[in-house]
Amino acid sequence: MQRLKGLNGFIALMLVFVIIISGCSSGNKDKENPGSSPDEKVTLRFSWWGGDGRHEATLAAIEAYKKVAPNVTIEAEYQGFDGYEQKVKTQLASATSADIIQLDVPWMKELTKNDFFLDLRNQEGLSLEGFDQDFLNNFSVYNDKMVALPSGVNAYALVINKTAADKLGVPTDIQWDWDTLYEEGKKLHEKDNSKYLLLADHGMLMQDFTNMLKQRTGTQWINEDYTRGFTKEEAAAALEWIDKAMKAGVYQPLGESDLFFGKTEQNPKWINQDIPIISAMSSTLLSLRSVLPEGVEVVTALPAIDKNAKNSAVLVRPSQLIAVSSKSKHPEESVKFLNWLMNDAEAAVTLGDVRSIPASAPAQKAAVEAGKIDEAITKAVEMGLKNAGIVDNAIATNSEVSALLQDVIEKVAFGKLMPDKAAQELVSSLDKKLKELQGR
Amino acid sequence: MTRKKRSFRYIGLIYVLPWILGLLIFQLYPFIASFYYSLTDYNMVNAPKFIGLDNYKQIFTNDPGFTQALKVTSIYVVLAVPVKLAFALFVAIVLSAKLKAINLFRTVYYLPSILGGSVAISVLWRFLFMKDGVVNSMLANVGIPSIDWLGNPDIALYTLGLLSVWQFGSSMVLFLAGIQQIPSDLYEAGSIDGASKTRMFFKITVPLLTPIVLFNLVMQMVNAFQEFTGAFVITSGGPMKSTYLYALKLYEEAFTFFKMGYASALSWVLFAIIMVVTGIIFKTSNRWVYYEDGGKTK
């Protein structure tokens, strides 16, 4: 009898553990059965990346939404850009993603191979009228499904600390090309070797490199058919410019700037106004400015464009995309929230320009009228739209292709590989990788 | 065995059940599953496709990233582990002195080990060692030109090694315990025979501590091969892949490229490497580890 008791106790405890563990793994699902009754309490998760300004504004918008839909609670999951991609991809793959998810354009080709996202066409309660249809077709539609909406219109621009530039004698009213960047940068660094004209981490250097190629060739740098859009000589010429600019101190050395990859605004050289110019997406302007003292004037200009450019290569794209998970237990409520976030005047005024200029026309109008859109951002986006260049295809922004380019750019920037050798390495490694990707 | 004793046995099992479940679910299962995945092409989204040993072939014949990661990691292990142990031993000897408030000192010196592996400390490390950072401005005060601790591909790995050395606490505690176990009559005999302090250190302290050196060496080596946080947070493997540790390579394949099968294979290769190195250390330990009882209770 005694023995039986012991065994029973053991089995009972095992059961308790099993129950506890299965309880943990199923999370909150059971508590919130999907239903359509409007008064039912619903909890949605919304994940995004950004800086403090975006976090605060988005949290305020979520707070405001409580009045619009009192039965809906939105759980915010936010962080910086660094590591967000990995987190979201893992969550999507393991079906644990948030209901409403902020995404980046370069990830979409990979992510839309699967049914991760709700098709947003013909969803009740979601208005697409305010959006530019071409913009949607270019960036929101994959495999004939509209998987996400652009949160804002983002343009690549030069973000210029005008106050510092004036003090350092750097012109702010010219259209920059690669020669003027080099000349002005060299001059500035020669005058004072603690100063640099440009701040660029490896990501921005890669962007400068591909921009140079696109401007000179007039085509994509990687074509849709998995071939290169440039020759070895063209790559060598572009790398030569980077090599020359690095050596002349046009850019802050990569070893220093890369410590702040994905968090450029924390770079002390920018904070201390030793560097007046950063090439960046307009959506990051606010966080770049937030670290500068009150009264410092920040303006924007078109990015460097080659004198003989066949294409401006100016990148205009959604700041981010926002999608609804196909695994969401409450797709209707999620879509409603998305609609409010994108189109509603109150949301637009609360969010302002934290995701660059709103992509939906009514939201844009409301935000502009409320004086919530920064002038410098407006200018960057307007100039970008007027001069928009080639839209990158998905292969050109593939993560493995980027890793190869990063390798080569770094070797040149650190002066460890001569431009012609680097071009050779880039061409051969790219050709191999593109073939591999095509076969996958 | 009486009934009562038997039921006690179950009670014991129940007490350790959470641990056993943890082991089964979070260690044994992933361990076995990762071996299966290492034989597949798996991106977490589509079903794994069995491809035999292709991943392993690719690793050994066609992956420059693997070679680079292995090179960086080997340098890191070979440098950071011995320096860390030497430093831990040094501090342990200092702290074995009979001083007032010695326990306070011991606690304080252990603190970095509690903090060391965290992301916050890594961020702090970045601000200390960046070009315009605290360390360089201190050096400038004594007239030493600033060093690009993290931005120079030739130096960055050593700076990260320093972060690891700084987390010497756990090895130190073990050394400290070992030192206190050494019978004081040995030192008395030594001093009667006129041996100097240094001589006693090398002839008495070090030999009697070799079993602990062996333990620390193996544990720290295993940890160093898997080092991730510092390199990930501070340098992301840069500049120019000079801090591209094995764990970063693994992370990149798994969570940037989503090649889970390939990453699993990489982790098994790392496991094999650690096993081999551990084996070699144990094999050679016969020659340099001294057990007072002649190793009978090994």
Interface residues (C-beta under 8 A of the other chain):
Chain A: Q2 R3 K5 G6 L7 G9 F10 L13 M14 F17 I21 E85 Q86 K89 T90 L92 A93 S94 E110 K113 N114 H202 P253 L254 G255 E256 D258 L259 F261 P268 K269 S399 E400 A403 D407 E410 K411 F414 K416
Chain B: R3 K4 R6 S7 F8 R9 Y10 I11 L13 I14 L17 P18 L21 I25 N43 M44 V45 N46 R126 M130 K131 D132 D148 L150 G151 N152 P153 A156 I234 T235 S236 G238 P239 M240 K241 E252 F255 T256 F257 F258
